Amino acid sequence: MKSQLDLLGAIAAHIIFISSIVTFLSRMFLGVKPGHWIGIPILLMAFPLIYLLIKAPVFKRPGLYYVQIGAMLAWLVALLLLDYVLAYDFRHTQWMVIAYVMLYFAGIGGMIGISAAAGRGWAISATVLFVIAGILAFVQRAVTGF
């Protein structure tokens, strides 16, 4: 069961990375609106992450595991509220962008650790995807201003 949960975590993390990459690319080439809808799979990853948190005590996961998933869930909540529920245009307020980006990188950085629990291959691919997503996040911001 533990290995299945580790695999679930790695798959969820990879979906987050890949969806982030596709979202950034679509914003650069298609504009903000298509990127907005392409990002929905990221939001859906809240469900497996919540499940992993519920199961974590059974497998005596370390405190860092909770922090890693908690940071990602915190960013997902911010994403949901700011972009989808309130549709608040915060990307022109520097302090909000900085806080949002810090939370995003804390979340996806933690997903490397969640992936690593499933094995070395998952950790390596998560790290590569993290770097790609990180670069694209800043390139997309420079290109679009959002």
Secondary structure, DSSP 8 states (H G I E B T S, - for coil): -HHHHHHHHHHHHHHHHHHHHHHHHHHHHH-HHHHHHHTHHHHHTHHHHHHHHHHGGGGT--HHHHHHHHHHHHHHHHHIIIIIIS----TTSHHHHHHHHHHHHHHHHHHHHHHHTT-HHHHHHHHHHHHHHHHHHHHHHHHH--
